[in-house]
Amino acid sequence: MKKIDMHGHLGYWAFAIPNCGTAESLVHLCERYDIEHVAASSTQALTYDMRAGNEEMAEAAREHEPLLMYVYCNANWLAESCEEMDTYLAEEFGVGVKIHCGYSGVSSSDPRMYDLMAEIARRTSLVKIHPGAAEDLATWARSYPDLNIIIAHAFATNYPAAVDLAAAHPNIYLDFCCSHASRGKVAYTVERIGTAQIVFGSDMDLIDPAFVLGMFEEADLTDEQKRAVYHDNGARLLGLAQSLAERRTQG
């Protein structure tokens, strides 16, 4: 089944993971797991150098068709983040923004993060955040109804709180990539809110997509539900739904 991965990274992490960290590694995983596109952000941007990392991500996306780009923004540098968005969201491969409260050291409740979210909402319809406080995410969802917010990792072990947020706000989406298996998480979410606000995200190539795919495959989803999660919800958020529908009709 075709897939769109809404959570990837380009670059090396401080873990002993073989054969990872490159654009070629991401493309290989896309081919292996029938993933049409992976929306990725730069590890270097998140952890060290925002501008250099975003530039590296953009170069990789230009050269490799499966790769799409989240522009990484840092609330410590509002003006520079706006420049980065204006540069890369204008590109066809620039699909949204990634923010990380932990690596930036700016919590979601910090006024600087509220200023950044306002600028993001002016420029794009998609942002992925990790982590974030539920009350702040709810405020942003209400304030910017045209901004779709993906909660990366769905709050991990506190996923019921993420599900509550998605139930209350139709522009909040959940991905379930994680570094530990958690049985029942997907089934619980589907029972509460259905599949329309769940996207597939693997955290590749920090994590092999097989790990997260297993969580969905054991959840006893129908083919229609799997198609929504694995592909169609992501296609809609990325603005690919119409072109893909036309391709199916022609095919």
Legacy VTK file of the C-alpha trace (Angstrom):
# vtk DataFile Version 3.0
C-alpha trace
ASCII
DATASET POLYDATA
POINTS 251 float
0.000 0.000 0.000
1.331 3.444 -0.949
2.401 5.639 1.947
3.314 9.229 2.736
5.623 9.658 5.723
5.018 12.889 7.623
7.949 12.585 10.027
11.496 12.157 8.774
14.941 13.687 9.365
18.017 14.186 7.260
21.306 13.890 9.107
23.222 12.047 11.782
22.218 11.519 15.394
24.405 10.655 18.367
23.380 7.003 18.253
25.085 3.941 16.819
22.753 3.492 13.845
24.394 1.936 10.777
23.876 3.190 7.226
21.848 6.263 8.159
22.091 10.028 8.025
22.075 10.592 4.278
19.516 11.496 1.649
20.283 8.192 -0.029
19.326 6.365 3.169
15.945 8.115 3.232
15.320 7.330 -0.417
16.250 3.675 0.184
13.707 3.402 3.007
11.054 5.072 0.838
11.651 2.492 -1.866
11.689 -0.388 0.583
8.371 0.516 2.240
6.479 1.907 -0.777
6.625 5.490 0.532
5.919 8.091 -2.155
7.178 11.039 -0.130
8.751 11.721 3.244
8.417 15.191 4.767
11.688 15.695 6.598
13.578 18.279 8.616
17.318 18.640 9.118
18.989 17.133 12.154
21.702 19.779 11.897
19.060 22.521 11.929
17.357 21.082 15.008
20.487 20.477 17.037
23.155 22.909 15.914
22.797 25.346 12.996
19.342 26.328 11.739
20.447 28.034 8.526
23.060 25.467 7.474
20.724 22.586 8.259
17.817 24.057 6.316
20.094 24.667 3.353
21.290 21.054 3.486
17.702 19.799 3.623
16.723 21.974 0.672
19.623 20.705 -1.433
18.626 17.108 -0.706
14.986 17.770 -1.606
16.019 19.381 -4.878
18.030 16.317 -5.837
15.725 13.544 -4.584
12.066 13.598 -5.603
10.711 11.566 -2.648
12.048 14.140 -0.154
9.917 17.089 0.953
11.066 19.745 3.402
9.899 21.010 6.751
11.620 24.347 7.314
13.037 24.268 10.827
12.314 27.422 12.836
13.664 28.447 16.223
11.795 30.847 18.487
15.092 32.253 19.768
15.603 33.836 16.339
12.282 35.134 15.080
13.563 37.357 12.272
15.914 34.670 10.980
13.151 32.054 11.164
10.893 34.280 9.074
13.666 34.637 6.504
14.095 30.867 6.387
10.368 30.363 5.842
10.234 33.010 3.135
13.171 31.364 1.372
12.166 27.714 1.447
8.368 27.694 1.620
8.456 29.353 -1.784
10.047 26.185 -3.162
7.835 23.382 -4.468
9.351 20.963 -1.953
8.789 23.299 1.042
5.640 21.896 2.629
5.568 23.229 6.180
7.462 24.110 9.346
9.052 22.053 12.108
9.558 23.414 15.615
11.130 21.637 18.573
10.630 23.135 21.999
13.207 20.855 23.594
16.160 21.465 21.311
15.462 25.200 21.053
15.045 25.568 24.813
11.863 27.594 24.320
8.737 26.062 25.834
5.421 26.229 24.045
4.129 28.620 26.725
6.941 31.130 26.140
5.765 34.391 24.494
8.513 33.943 21.897
6.870 30.711 20.770
3.528 32.487 20.463
5.196 35.128 18.292
6.732 32.421 16.112
3.438 30.578 15.710
1.790 33.776 14.505
4.452 34.151 11.823
4.155 30.487 10.852
0.384 30.807 10.460
0.881 33.743 8.089
3.066 31.649 5.783
1.939 28.032 5.729
-0.912 25.684 6.526
1.213 22.988 8.188
3.412 22.858 11.279
4.818 19.896 13.207
5.742 20.423 16.845
7.530 18.400 19.501
6.922 18.599 22.376
4.265 21.086 23.469
1.795 21.717 26.282
-1.817 20.792 25.578
-3.161 24.202 26.555
-0.829 25.989 24.143
-1.652 23.660 21.273
-5.355 24.193 21.929
-4.871 27.960 21.878
-3.034 27.819 18.556
-5.614 25.476 17.042
-8.378 27.927 17.953
-6.429 31.033 16.952
-5.310 29.692 13.571
-8.065 27.440 12.208
-6.387 27.270 8.785
-3.125 25.987 10.297
-2.883 22.213 10.570
-0.830 21.148 13.591
0.811 17.733 13.771
1.671 16.639 17.303
4.829 14.631 16.773
4.825 11.355 18.725
1.272 12.133 19.948
2.656 12.989 23.406
4.249 9.515 23.584
2.921 7.703 26.686
0.443 10.513 27.345
-1.294 9.887 24.036
-4.833 10.082 25.543
-4.231 13.817 26.081
-3.228 14.186 22.431
-6.345 12.306 21.376
-8.471 14.644 23.496
-6.915 17.616 21.707
-7.592 16.123 18.288
-11.169 15.330 19.283
-11.705 18.977 20.218
-9.856 20.564 17.287
-10.221 19.321 13.690
-6.933 20.961 12.656
-4.846 18.903 15.096
-3.270 15.708 13.754
-1.318 12.933 15.436
1.671 10.849 14.396
2.703 7.873 16.488
6.384 7.300 15.785
8.204 6.412 18.963
11.288 4.693 20.314
9.326 2.037 22.183
6.422 -0.191 21.201
3.076 0.659 22.771
0.299 -1.794 22.008
-3.272 -0.499 21.870
-2.400 3.145 21.219
-3.670 3.192 17.642
-6.824 1.200 18.381
-7.679 3.548 21.245
-7.261 6.583 19.002
-9.301 5.180 16.125
-12.113 4.273 18.509
-12.149 7.839 19.871
-11.696 9.972 16.752
-11.574 7.696 13.708
-8.700 7.910 11.247
-9.122 11.336 9.619
-6.658 13.049 12.008
-3.984 10.363 12.117
-0.942 10.541 9.839
1.805 8.037 9.271
5.170 9.190 10.570
8.177 6.918 11.021
10.979 9.185 12.333
13.187 7.744 9.601
16.035 7.127 9.423
16.517 7.437 13.171
13.900 4.664 13.340
13.126 2.099 10.647
9.545 2.558 9.335
8.834 -1.116 10.082
8.748 -0.297 13.791
5.841 2.131 13.462
4.122 0.165 10.720
3.846 -2.693 13.196
1.772 -0.523 15.527
-0.776 0.068 12.782
-0.742 -3.453 11.396
-1.620 -4.944 14.793
-4.495 -2.490 15.302
-6.898 -4.469 13.077
-7.629 -1.564 10.750
-9.625 -1.990 7.560
-7.920 -1.358 4.230
-9.853 1.905 3.957
-8.619 3.018 7.378
-5.044 2.049 6.540
-5.210 3.963 3.272
-6.379 7.073 5.115
-3.583 6.869 7.688
-0.774 5.654 5.468
-1.449 7.916 2.534
-4.545 10.022 2.016
-4.446 12.174 5.159
-0.842 13.096 4.471
-1.605 13.794 0.820
-4.384 16.161 1.867
-2.173 18.045 4.320
0.617 18.360 1.761
-1.713 19.582 -0.961
-1.121 16.447 -3.020
-4.626 14.999 -2.813
-5.954 16.542 -6.022
-2.985 15.618 -8.181
-2.947 12.075 -6.812
-6.684 11.701 -7.415
-6.193 12.836 -11.003
-3.372 10.328 -11.418
-5.584 7.506 -10.148
-8.355 8.500 -12.565
-5.963 8.555 -15.506
-4.429 5.262 -14.461
LINES 1 252
251 0 1 2 3 4 5 6 7 8 9 10 11 12 13 14 15 16 17 18 19 20 21 22 23 24 25 26 27 28 29 30 31 32 33 34 35 36 37 38 39 40 41 42 43 44 45 46 47 48 49 50 51 52 53 54 55 56 57 58 59 60 61 62 63 64 65 66 67 68 69 70 71 72 73 74 75 76 77 78 79 80 81 82 83 84 85 86 87 88 89 90 91 92 93 94 95 96 97 98 99 100 101 102 103 104 105 106 107 108 109 110 111 112 113 114 115 116 117 118 119 120 121 122 123 124 125 126 127 128 129 130 131 132 133 134 135 136 137 138 139 140 141 142 143 144 145 146 147 148 149 150 151 152 153 154 155 156 157 158 159 160 161 162 163 164 165 166 167 168 169 170 171 172 173 174 175 176 177 178 179 180 181 182 183 184 185 186 187 188 189 190 191 192 193 194 195 196 197 198 199 200 201 202 203 204 205 206 207 208 209 210 211 212 213 214 215 216 217 218 219 220 221 222 223 224 225 226 227 228 229 230 231 232 233 234 235 236 237 238 239 240 241 242 243 244 245 246 247 248 249 250
